[in-house]
Amino acid sequence: MADDSPREQFFRMGSSPSRRLTSRVEAATEVWVYWECSHRHDVSRVRNVGMGGLFLETPHRVAKGLMAKLHFLVDEGQIRAEAAVQHMDPGKGLGMRFTAVHQQDRAQLAALLNRLRSVR
């Protein structure tokens, strides 16, 4: 067998690089978020979160591109954000990309990520 180029090796492995600009942290402890999207109000568990977005568990279907308002329910204090639905995993949840995190809440988001990293 001839030597494969790096590109051919990559495709044969069947993996793809992450498209995320920032890494996410698994929410090993209970992290919940109250969210509003397209006239729906709900509270969901957060599976993973990073400075760029999150994945929340929900059985509800939400179309890609819709905007949501998020309010984290965490010990670090008030964390408010707006996010766009990037993908939906039916029966599991929604992947969302933050479009805005309130300036005064960014320190609390960083503190939440630090706490979650220390729990792992």
C-alpha positions in Angstrom: 0.0 0.0 0.0 1.3 3.4 -1.0 2.0 6.1 1.6 -1.2 8.0 2.2 -1.2 11.8 2.3 -2.2 13.4 5.6 -5.6 14.3 3.9 -6.3 10.7 3.0 -5.3 9.5 6.5 -7.7 12.1 8.0 -10.7 11.0 5.9 -9.9 7.3 6.5 -9.9 7.8 10.2 -13.5 9.2 10.0 -13.0 12.0 12.4 -13.4 15.7 11.9 -11.8 18.6 13.7 -14.0 20.6 16.1 -15.5 23.7 14.6 -15.7 25.4 18.0 -13.5 28.4 18.6 -13.4 27.6 22.3 -13.4 24.3 24.1 -16.3 23.2 26.3 -16.3 21.7 29.7 -18.6 18.8 30.7 -21.1 19.9 33.4 -20.3 17.0 35.8 -22.2 18.9 38.5 -25.8 20.0 38.2 -25.9 23.2 36.0 -29.3 24.4 34.9 -30.5 27.2 32.6 -33.8 28.9 32.2 -34.3 29.6 28.5 -36.8 31.3 26.3 -37.0 30.6 22.6 -39.8 31.2 20.1 -42.5 31.6 22.8 -41.3 28.6 24.7 -40.1 28.9 28.3 -38.3 26.0 29.9 -35.6 24.9 32.4 -33.0 22.5 31.2 -29.9 20.8 32.4 -26.7 21.9 30.8 -24.5 19.0 29.5 -21.5 21.1 28.5 -20.6 24.7 28.3 -17.8 27.0 27.2 -17.2 30.7 26.5 -18.6 30.1 23.0 -21.8 28.2 23.7 -23.4 25.2 25.4 -25.5 22.0 24.9 -28.7 21.8 26.9 -30.8 18.7 27.4 -34.4 19.0 26.2 -36.9 16.8 24.4 -38.3 19.9 22.5 -37.5 20.4 18.9 -36.2 23.9 18.0 -35.2 25.0 14.5 -31.6 25.8 13.7 -31.0 29.5 13.7 -33.6 30.5 16.2 -32.5 32.9 19.0 -32.8 32.1 22.7 -32.4 34.1 25.9 -30.6 32.2 28.6 -30.4 32.7 32.4 -28.1 30.3 34.2 -29.2 29.0 37.6 -25.8 28.6 39.3 -24.0 29.5 42.5 -21.7 31.9 40.7 -24.5 34.4 40.4 -26.4 36.0 37.5 -25.3 34.9 34.0 -27.4 36.1 31.1 -26.8 35.3 27.5 -28.3 35.2 24.1 -27.6 32.3 21.8 -28.4 30.9 18.4 -29.5 27.3 18.0 -26.7 25.6 16.0 -28.0 22.0 15.9 -30.6 19.8 17.4 -30.1 16.2 18.5 -33.7 14.9 18.6 -34.7 13.6 22.1 -31.4 14.7 23.6 -31.0 18.5 23.3 -29.8 21.6 21.6 -26.3 22.9 20.7 -26.2 26.7 21.0 -23.7 29.3 20.1 -23.5 32.4 22.3 -24.2 35.6 20.4 -24.0 37.8 23.4 -23.1 37.5 27.1 -23.9 40.5 29.2 -20.7 42.3 30.0 -21.3 42.3 33.7 -21.9 38.5 33.7 -18.8 37.4 31.9 -16.8 37.1 35.2 -19.4 34.8 36.6 -19.3 32.6 33.4 -15.5 32.4 33.7 -15.9 31.4 37.4 -18.5 28.7 36.4 -16.1 27.3 33.8 -13.3 27.2 36.4 -15.4 25.4 38.9 -16.5 22.8 36.4 -12.9 22.2 35.3 -11.9 21.7 38.9 -14.6 19.1 39.4 -13.5 16.8 36.6 
